[in-house]
Each structure stands twice: as C-alpha cells, then as structure tokens.
Amino acid sequence: MFSIEALIVIFALFAIVICVGASVRILREYERAVVFTLGRFQKVKGPGLVLLIPFIQEMVRVDLRIQVIEIPSQDVISHDNVSMKVDAVLYFNVVNPERAIIQVQNYLPATNMLAQTTLRAVLGQHELDEMLSERKKLSADVQSILDAQTETWGIKVSNVEIRTVELTENMVRAIAKQAEAERDRRAKVIHAEAEFQASQTLVNAAKILGSIPAAMQLRYLQTLTEIGAEQNSTIVFPMPIDIMKPFLDIIEKADRSMPRPNGAGKAAPPLEGPVEH
C-alpha cells in the first residue's frame, strides 16, 4: 500500500506530464500554428518548438504545402448549347494561416466547391471549339478568377488544369463529320490554287515563247527529242511554218538571183491577122 504522500507525488508527476504534453508542440518546416488565447487570436507560430499555456491557449495546425484537389466531373452547357462533362485539377496552398482559419470555416471543401461553380460559369461563356482548342487559356481564366476570390481566405491558387472534355456520341460523330468536311474543303482549295499557279505559269511561258521565235523553235525540237526517245515505230507530227520560213526565204532569194533566158518570163506577142475558126 502506498502512503498518502506517495500518492500525492504520483498524482503531481502525472499532472506535470499531462501539462507538459498539452503545452509542448513540435511543428514541421511546412507547418504553422495559429494560436488562440481564451478564444482570441494571438499569433502564428512555428516551425519548431511551440509552447502553449495549458487549458488557456490552443492552436490549429495549418499545412503550407501545395495541395491538389480533383474537381469532379461537371455538367457544362457551352455558349453554343452543347452539353458535355468536364473535370479538372486544382493546385493551391495557404499563404496566410490566420485568414485560412479565421475567415473561412473549412478552407479545403470551400475551395473545392468554389472551383466547381467557377469552372461551370467560365466554360459556359465559351463555345465548344474554344474548349477543345484553347484549353490552356480557359484554365488560366479559371485560375485567375479563383485566385482573386480566395485571396481573402489567405489561399493562393497556383494552377488549374482542365483534364477531359467528354462529349456525347452524337456530338462526337458530328464533330468528326465537320472535321472531314473541313479537310475536303482545304483539299479543294489547295487543288484550285495549284491549278491557278500552273495556268499562270503556262501563260507566262506562252508570252515568252510568243515574243521570241527562236525559243519556240527550241521548244519544238526538244519535244521531238522526247517523242523520239519513246521508241515509237511511226511518228507523225506537224511542221510549224515558223521553222520552214527561213528555208523558204533562202529559196526565194536564190530564185530571184538566178539569170533567166531571153524571153523567159515575158508574155507572147499577140498574133496578127484574122483568126480562123
């Protein structure tokens, strides 16, 4: 049996242990303590060793690391009345522990709900094509709006990433048809531009060949060479008058320079006397 003195000592040691356990806190490097004294905010302490007055002071731990929240799939109707499901990922961290504890009851679910409503509101102002092609821009818009609204809570939204935009099967087929029609349109435009460039080149070539007769003759001879290389048994081709004209001029000059016999080329004298029938 313990004596009364021994029991008092044991009780005192037990009370001291409880008081020390209630007054000593150790915070990690990424943690802060929001200390309240009799319910009133005193200061933010940490990291390291934090001493509290037992039964008078209390603290709330706050994690300053970047936290990741998965925004569940949201039903969104775009500006052009297309229904879809969109989900995203939110990255944020606490920059002011005092505000994060005092200004909002529970900052984690509050930030999550605010992110969901903001995502639906922002995406509803844009059309489907913008959601599919400008996803980074829309994510930046959502991030800036959330950051402005959570600033009073002592929270910094660092990034928002839109992960998937899920469409119905009918809408997927419609988009596929639209993409196919766009590809056909581009192919026709490219083909028309190629035809225009080719015709323009032919017009320029015709102008050059028409202005320089020698170029036309060289082109004709080149064509004959290409035809002769095809090993055809019989080749029938027209002879342009431009090629024969120099030879005809030479023959004509030679004919004029040749001396003619007496009386040649002169008309016969008329017969005199009556003509008998």
C-alpha positions in Angstrom: 0.0 0.0 0.0 1.2 3.5 -0.9 1.2 6.2 1.6 -0.8 9.4 1.2 2.5 11.3 0.5 3.4 8.8 -2.3 0.0 9.1 -3.9 0.3 12.9 -3.9 3.7 12.7 -5.5 2.5 10.3 -8.2 -0.5 12.5 -8.9 1.7 15.5 -9.1 4.0 13.8 -11.6 1.1 12.6 -13.6 -0.3 16.2 -13.7 3.0 17.6 -14.8 3.3 15.1 -17.6 -0.2 16.0 -18.8 0.6 19.7 -18.6 3.8 19.3 -20.5 2.1 17.2 -23.1 -0.6 19.8 -23.5 1.8 22.8 -23.7 4.6 21.4 -25.9 4.0 21.1 -29.7 6.6 20.4 -32.4 5.8 21.7 -35.9 7.5 20.6 -39.1 9.1 23.1 -41.5 5.9 23.2 -43.7 3.5 23.7 -40.8 2.4 26.7 -38.9 0.3 27.1 -35.7 -2.5 29.6 -35.3 -2.5 30.2 -31.5 -5.7 31.3 -29.7 -5.6 32.6 -26.1 -9.0 32.2 -24.4 -10.6 32.0 -27.8 -8.9 35.2 -29.2 -6.3 35.1 -31.9 -2.8 35.7 -30.5 -0.2 35.0 -33.3 1.1 32.5 -35.8 3.9 30.4 -34.5 6.3 27.8 -36.0 8.0 25.9 -37.3 9.9 24.1 -34.5 9.0 24.0 -30.8 5.8 25.8 -29.7 4.9 26.2 -26.0 1.3 26.7 -25.0 -0.3 27.6 -21.7 -2.3 24.5 -20.7 -6.1 25.0 -20.7 -5.7 28.7 -21.7 -4.2 28.5 -25.1 -4.9 26.3 -28.1 -3.6 26.0 -31.6 -4.7 24.9 -35.1 -2.1 23.3 -37.4 -2.0 24.7 -41.0 -0.2 22.9 -43.8 1.6 25.4 -46.2 2.4 22.9 -48.9 0.7 22.9 -52.3 -2.4 20.8 -52.1 -4.1 19.0 -55.0 -7.9 18.8 -55.4 -9.6 16.8 -58.1 -12.6 18.7 -59.3 -15.3 16.0 -60.1 -16.9 15.8 -63.5 -19.2 18.8 -64.0 -22.2 19.1 -66.4 -21.5 22.1 -68.5 -23.6 23.7 -71.3 -21.4 25.7 -73.7 -22.3 29.0 -75.2 -23.5 27.2 -78.4 -25.8 24.9 -76.4 -23.6 21.8 -76.4 -23.8 19.5 -73.3 -20.6 18.0 -72.0 -18.9 16.8 -68.9 -15.7 18.5 -67.8 -13.3 17.7 -64.9 -10.2 19.5 -63.7 -7.4 19.5 -61.2 -6.8 22.4 -58.8 -3.4 23.3 -57.2 -3.4 25.7 -54.3 -1.6 26.5 -51.0 -2.2 28.5 -47.8 -0.1 31.7 -47.8 -1.8 33.3 -44.7 -2.6 30.8 -42.0 -4.5 33.4 -39.9 -7.0 34.1 -42.7 -7.3 30.5 -43.7 -8.5 29.6 -40.2 -10.5 32.7 -39.2 -12.1 33.9 -42.5 -13.5 30.6 -43.6 -14.8 27.6 -41.6 -13.0 24.9 -43.6 -10.9 26.2 -46.4 -10.4 22.8 -48.2 -14.0 22.0 -49.1 -14.8 25.7 -49.5 -12.1 26.0 -52.2 -13.3 22.8 -53.8 -16.9 24.0 -54.1 -15.9 27.4 -55.3 -13.7 25.7 -58.0 -16.7 23.7 -59.3 -19.0 26.7 -59.6 -16.3 28.8 -61.2 -15.4 26.1 -63.7 -19.1 25.8 -64.8 -19.5 29.6 -65.0 -16.4 30.2 -67.1 -16.8 27.3 -69.5 -20.4 28.2 -70.1 -19.4 31.5 -71.6 -17.3 29.8 -74.4 -18.2 27.7 -77.4 -17.2 24.1 -77.9 -14.4 24.8 -80.4 -12.7 27.1 -77.9 -12.9 24.5 -75.1 -11.2 22.0 -77.4 -8.6 24.2 -78.9 -7.9 26.8 -76.2 -7.9 24.7 -73.1 -4.8 26.4 -71.6 -6.4 29.8 -72.0 -9.6 28.7 -70.3 -7.6 27.1 -67.5 -5.8 30.3 -66.9 -9.1 32.2 -66.8 -10.5 29.8 -64.1 -7.2 30.1 -62.2 -7.2 33.9 -62.2 -10.9 34.1 -61.0 -10.4 31.6 -58.2 -7.2 33.3 -57.1 -9.0 36.6 -56.8 -11.9 35.1 -54.8 -9.8 33.0 -52.4 -7.3 35.9 -51.7 -9.4 36.9 -48.7 -9.1 33.4 -47.3 -5.3 33.5 -47.4 -5.2 31.0 -50.2 -3.1 31.2 -53.4 -4.5 29.2 -56.4 -1.3 28.5 -58.4 -2.8 26.4 -61.3 -5.9 24.9 -62.7 -5.7 22.1 -65.4 -8.8 21.1 -67.4 -8.2 17.4 -67.9 -11.0 16.0 -70.0 -14.0 17.3 -72.0 -16.4 14.4 -72.5 -19.0 14.7 -75.3 -21.9 12.5 -76.2 -21.6 10.0 -79.0 -23.9 12.1 -81.3 -21.7 15.1 -80.8 -18.5 13.1 -81.4 -19.9 11.9 -84.8 -21.0 15.5 -85.7 -17.5 16.8 -84.9 -16.0 14.0 -87.0 -18.2 14.9 -90.0 -17.3 18.6 -89.5 -13.6 17.8 -89.5 -13.9 15.6 -92.6 -15.8 18.4 -94.4 -13.1 20.9 -93.4 -10.4 18.6 -94.7 -12.2 18.2 -98.1 -12.6 22.0 -98.3 -8.9 22.5 -97.7 -8.0 19.9 -100.3 -10.2 21.6 -102.9 -8.8 25.0 -102.1 -5.2 23.7 -102.4 -6.1 22.0 -105.7 -7.6 25.2 -107.1 -4.6 27.2 -106.0 -2.3 24.7 -107.7 -4.4 24.9 -110.9 -4.2 28.7 -110.8 -0.5 28.7 -110.3 0.0 26.2 -113.1 -2.2 28.2 -115.5 -0.4 31.4 -114.6 3.0 29.7 -115.3 1.7 28.5 -118.7 0.5 32.0 -119.6 3.9 33.4 -118.7 5.6 30.7 -120.8 3.4 31.4 -123.7 4.2 35.1 -123.6 7.9 34.3 -123.6 7.7 31.8 -126.4 5.5 34.2 -128.4 7.9 37.1 -128.1 11.0 35.1 -129.0 10.5 32.9 -132.1 13.8 31.1 -131.5 12.5 29.9 -128.1 9.5 28.4 -129.8 11.8 26.5 -132.3 14.0 25.2 -129.5 10.9 24.0 -127.6 9.6 22.3 -130.7 12.9 20.5 -131.2 13.0 19.4 -127.6 9.5 18.0 -128.0 10.7 16.0 -131.0 13.6 14.6 -129.0 11.3 13.5 -126.2 9.0 11.8 -128.6 11.9 10.0 -130.4 13.1 8.6 -127.0 9.8 6.7 -126.6 10.8 4.0 -129.2 7.7 4.6 -131.4 7.6 2.9 -134.7 5.9 5.7 -136.6 5.8 9.4 -135.6 3.5 11.8 -137.4 4.0 15.4 -136.4 3.1 18.8 -138.0 5.8 21.1 -139.2 5.3 24.6 -138.0 5.6 27.3 -140.6 8.0 29.2 -138.3 10.6 26.6 -138.7 10.2 26.3 -142.5 10.1 30.1 -143.1 13.9 30.6 -143.0 14.3 27.9 -145.6 11.5 29.3 -147.8 13.2 32.8 -147.6 16.5 31.3 -148.8 14.8 29.5 -151.7 13.0 32.7 -152.7 16.2 34.8 -152.6 18.1 32.1 -154.7 15.2 32.1 -157.3 15.4 35.9 -157.6 19.1 35.9 -158.1 19.2 33.3 -160.8 19.5 34.7 -164.5 16.6 34.0 -166.7 16.8 33.1 -170.5 15.8 35.7 -173.1 12.1 35.9 -173.5 11.6 33.9 -170.4 9.0 35.2 -168.2 7.7 37.6 -171.0 4.3 37.4 -172.5 4.0 36.1 -176.0 3.2 38.8 -178.7 -0.3 38.8 -180.0 -0.9 37.1 -183.3 -1.7 39.3 -186.2 -4.2 38.7 -188.8 -7.7 37.3 -188.7 -8.3 34.3 -186.7 -9.9 31.5 -188.5 -12.5 29.4 -186.8 
